[in-house]
């Protein structure tokens, strides 16, 4: 396809704007974890390497960074009232 002398097949597509993370409540994030096998983090955690997910055995696990930012093995997430009342959860991109 040409447009004013340009071959449109040779033109790079416009970059897509980055989507803002949809912020949600604990309950909405939990629904995504269970129904769609997603991972979620909290904005207050300031890291995509710290997130919650549902394990194959059905437990809610949390993946955290350890001392000196060394990644640790996921472990059971001990919920606190502040986590349940939080409204700063967002989903991480789906794993490929």
N, C-alpha and C positions, 0 to 999 in steps of 0.2 A: 504494500500500500504506500502511495506517495502523497505528500502534502507539500505544496509549494517547492517542489524540487528536492525534498528530503525523502529518503527511503525510510519510512517509519519503522521498518524491521531492524534498522541499524541504530535506532535511537534508544538509549537506556530508559527503562521505566522510571517514573518519579519514585523517590524513596517514600515508603509508607510511614506515616507518623507512628511513633511508639504509642501503644495503648497504655493508658493509665491503669494501674492496678485497681480492680474493684475492691473496695474496702467493705467488710461485712462483719457480722456478729459471730461469736463462737458457734452458735447453733447453725447458722448458715454455712460456716466453714465445715463443721462436722458433717452436715448433710452432703457436702461435696466430697468429703473424704470417703464416706460410706457408699454413696450412690455412684460416684464417678471415679473412684480410686485416685483422687487427687492428693496433692501435698499442699499444706498451707503454712504460712509463716505469719508473724505479727510485725507490723511496722515498727513497734517499739523494740523488737529484737535486733533491728538494723543489720540483718544478714539473711541472704537466701540459703546459707549453709545451716541455718537453724530453722527446723521445720517439724511439723507433726504429720503423721501418716498412719494409716491402718495397716497393721502387719497381716500376714497370711492367716495367723491364728486368731485374728479379730481384736487384738490389743491395740490401744492407741499408744504409739511410740513417738518419741521425740529424738531428733537427730540434732546434736549440739556440737559446737566447737569447744575443744578442751583448752587447757592451758597453752599459752604461746600460739593460739589459733590452730592447734593440731586437731584435726577432725577425730572425733570419738565415735565409738560404736553406738548405734541407737539404743535407747533404754526406755523403760516404762515412763510415761509422762504422769507425774503426780499433779493433778489439777488443783488449783487454788481458786477461791471465789473470784479473785481479780481476773483470772483467765476466763472464767465463765461469763463474767460481766463485760469483758473487753469487746470493743467494736472496731478493732484495728487489724483484723485478720484479712489476709489476701492470699489468693491461690498462686502457686508457683507454676511456671510453664509445664505443660505435660512432658513427661519423659518419653524419649523416642526409643 
